[in-house]
Amino acid sequence: MIPHLFAVILAGGSGTRFWPASRKHRPKQLLPIGPTPDSLITATVRRIAPVCPAERTLIATGVHLLDATRALLSWLPASSFLGEPVPRNTAPCIAWASWEALRRDPDALVMVLPSDHYIADAAEFLSYVETACRVAAAGAIVTLGLKPTRPETGYGYIEAGAEREPGVCDVARFVEKPDRTSAEGYLASGRHFWNSGMFFFRASVLLDAVREHAPAIASGLELMARAGTDPERAEAFASFPSISIDYAVMEKAENLAVVPSHFAWSDLGSWQSAWELADKDEAGNAAPADAVLADARGNLVMDLRSAGGPRVIALAAVEGLCVIETDDALLVVPRERAQDVRKLVDALQARGRSDLL
Amino acid sequence: MIPHLFAVILAGGSGTRFWPASRKHRPKQLLPIGPTPDSLITATVRRIAPVCPAERTLIATGVHLLDATRALLSWLPASSFLGEPVPRNTAPCIAWASWEALRRDPDALVMVLPSDHYIADAAEFLSYVETACRVAAAGAIVTLGLKPTRPETGYGYIEAGAEREPGVCDVARFVEKPDRTSAEGYLASGRHFWNSGMFFFRASVLLDAVREHAPAIASGLELMARAGTDPERAEAFASFPSISIDYAVMEKAENLAVVPSHFAWSDLGSWQSAWELADKDEAGNAAPADAVLADARGNLVMDLRSAGGPRVIALAAVEGLCVIETDDALLVVPRERAQDVRKLVDALQARGRSDLL
């Protein structure tokens, strides 16, 4: 255990990129998308159990997801769950959770983690977490920076400055999603890291930074503190501006540090990533054992139906397809076009088929 | 009505090319594969109703298919159904049906038709039938030869000889499935026609030819005539050699005529043909009305499930795929590789999944 450490697990996501598996009321973090049978949020909470006990693990999620989320994390106490009445991006919810942690422990140290990422090796991950916590306990706002493995244009980057100590650097600056040329430069530089969205700070340090750089959020927190009933809390929460922690605080704060990290990680951004992480046969197919494949290569086949009888999925002469079945939908899309799932979701919305979203 | 005409509908097929829709006990002719909601055999029987009454329409099918076939042709009398105890290809069953027709009418004229082909225009088709019947009534064995529309290497051809009368030629010879170069020559020649498998003859003429060219079949018929019980009939039928009518009789018989024909026809050889005949949207997709398509072109989508709840099929960024759903199977195969369905059927067989065949 790390003394005074609270985990704040951000579980408000409602992505559409894993449709038809993910739905409004069953977003990605509640699904077993990775190579293990656990849901992503369950894996996230189990991963940090060695350093953070259940009663200091806070789950920030939308009120509409509270029941489903609690069901997957049944060993956490009721006080672990913070229900956001309306979505307000990450800054208000991190500020609120930090305020809650500070209320429970004046020396609270906070670790903010996404609930829907994949990390292969928990022990390796926790060694970076321990470094980050040590630096945060001394007053810095710390982020884990992931060593890039490709010129990714879909992530933000952190540029490292001077080395503070072995394995810890100052943050020179946060960099928005780059173009391809910049991304290639970052990959080569050795000084640029993917912004993992994992932050570590003393609750008091974060709240000071919020008061200085995001006064509207600080005002919202005061309203939250005065609210005595659920409707009052909902009203107070709605008063928060919708803004990310990066924009609201990180890009302006001082004493920022980055811990360059290189553990096996994926943000599981699409069915393509699910295929990358899945167990595959020698032809690159990830498919149920009873699937029948003839001349099929590199496909991702998932039968996620809960009802209906047994079914065989048969693929012949196809390459690089995702074939995903649920009780009420069947998706076929090339892996390389997995982001087009969004177009299908938009089309369903336009047809008034929100029952399928 | 055409006097003395009996129709013999060959309905013993057990093809695998429309798996998972077609099964051992539900072969292609029992399915509504074409653009109409009727099964192919129902459409075949209805098409000839203007020239051949129910009591002279004979359905030759496997005993294991009798019940399902009767259910689709409920207006035909019990005497219309000839159940083959074991499969013996087309020659024995055509000989048997002709013998049965002759028993009922000494002047019987027989028209042999496949049960699983698509013909767009019944009236146009029947005009060729009338010509063929007239020539057959005068003693010839007549076949409809279909004018080729592509250099098809999967069919047998009939080479026409001298013109007997306008629209009727002698048969110069039957030609086996040709190679590509020959097929291109046949397409250009104007004298070569696809062997439709539709034959017209006096029953007595066919049986004379059987006695002359296929004595083993003639012997089998004598055994059939003497058989008094079902087991005796089964034993007699099993004594037939397994051979096609083309090999056993047509390639050796005299007084053969061909009626060159050019009605819209398809043998519906694969899911590719089903797509060709289906109603399609402007992007060439044949799909259920509630399917959701984004950037999808030329796909065939069929939901043939009879159970389970409503389901949406969603395709993004795919072209030329067949996506076929039944209660217990899902098939994905490119249209141009539709013949690979056979590989899947073989794989299922090898795995002992005959429950799916």
Interface residues (C-beta under 8 A of the other chain):
Chain A: P20 V292 L293 A294 D295 A307 G308 G309 P310 R311 V312 I313 A314 L315 A316 A317 V318 L321 V323 E325 D327 D328 A329 L330 L331 V332 V333 P334 R337 D340 V341 K343 L344 A347 L348 R351 R353 L356
Chain B: W19 P20 V292 L293 A294 D295 A307 G308 G309 P310 R311 V312 I313 A314 L315 A316 A317 V318 L321 V323 E325 D327 D328 A329 L330 L331 V332 V333 P334 R337 D340 V341 K343 L344 A347 L348 R351 R353 L356
